[in-house]
Amino acid sequence: QVQLQESGPGLVAPSQTLSLTCTVSGDSITTKYYYWTWIRQAPGKGLEWIGFMAFSGSAYYSPTLKRRTSISRDTSKNQFTLQLNSVTPEDTAVYFCARAPGRDGPHGEYDYWGQGTQVTVSS
């Protein structure tokens, strides 16, 4: 019943901002206790956690990406967004949005995923 769909440009120039939107249907992004998460996978590498927007409106980020990352939400559209500033070719990856459950916080498991969207950083 819950569906997540990533959208945004597939090509971003170096030094610019990567901006993606996750549109959620079947559940409100304000529902307790869920954490709306961005994850990426670069070519030949494993999954990397970027950060999440909690049901409460609080956002948390990976320490390695915190300086460049912002996650926000639009509750009227049931969407949450990712902005990653000052991108380089190392940011090229498939980007996923996903839902993490947990009354006491997320545990690293995800019950619903979007299909993922390829983002290439290149001039």
FENLIN-V947434 format. One record per residue. SS is DSSP state (A for helix, B for strand, O for the rest). D_CENTER is the distance of its C-alpha to the mean C-alpha in whole Angstrom. Layout:
SS,D_CENTER
SS,D_CENTER
This chain:
O,20
O,16
B,14
B,11
B,11
B,8
B,11
B,12
O,14
O,15
B,17
B,16
O,19
O,20
O,20
O,18
O,14
B,11
B,10
B,8
B,8
B,7
B,11
B,12
B,16
O,18
O,17
O,16
O,13
O,16
O,18
O,19
O,17
B,14
B,11
B,7
B,5
B,2
B,6
B,8
B,12
O,14
O,18
O,20
O,17
O,16
B,12
B,11
B,9
B,7
B,7
B,7
B,9
B,12
O,14
O,16
O,14
O,14
B,11
B,11
B,10
O,12
O,15
O,15
O,12
A,13
A,16
A,13
B,10
B,10
B,7
B,10
B,11
B,14
O,16
O,18
O,16
O,14
B,11
B,8
B,7
B,5
B,9
B,10
O,14
O,17
O,15
O,18
A,18
A,17
A,13
O,14
B,12
B,11
B,7
B,6
B,5
B,7
B,10
B,12
B,15
O,18
O,20
O,21
O,17
O,14
O,16
O,14
O,15
O,13
O,15
B,13
B,10
O,10
O,12
O,10
B,11
B,13
B,12
B,16
B,17
O,21
O,23
